[in-house]
Amino acid sequence: MRLPNEILDHIYSYYWSHLFYENVILELKENVKNALKARIFIQRHILYNVANIGKYYLQKYNNILKNISENKGLRMFLSKEADYIFKHMQNIEVFKKYKYPYLCCYCCIVSGRMRYVVISDFSKII
């Protein structure tokens, strides 16, 4: 027994919409949540106090920013959805000499006039 095409279309549309939700929408929501958490933590704790932050947090948020900046589609999505700063994280080659280059780049963009202080703090990290 075969179902009519109209019923099969409804079943397949439910099936594919559920797969799309699981594979795409949930991943984007998770990345938006991680980006917002990273932005809040960086602005509250790391931006003006780089020397006193544990290396665990520096490495963790550097990896989050690395994943965002290496994925061009995610970077474009987050620049509209969460934070415009991710749009400017393209020229990372300048910051490769520091131990946490993605975090240094993000902090320099966010800090504004204090970028020289941020760069000197990041250069002191061994």
Buried (B, 14 or more C-beta within 10 A) or exposed (E): EEEEEEEEEEEEEEEEEEEEEEEEEEEBEEBBEBBBEBBEBBBEBBBEEBEEBEEEBBEBBBBBBBBBBEEEEBBEBBBEBBBEBBEEBEEBEEBEEBBBBBBBBBBBBBBEEBBEBBBEBBEEBE
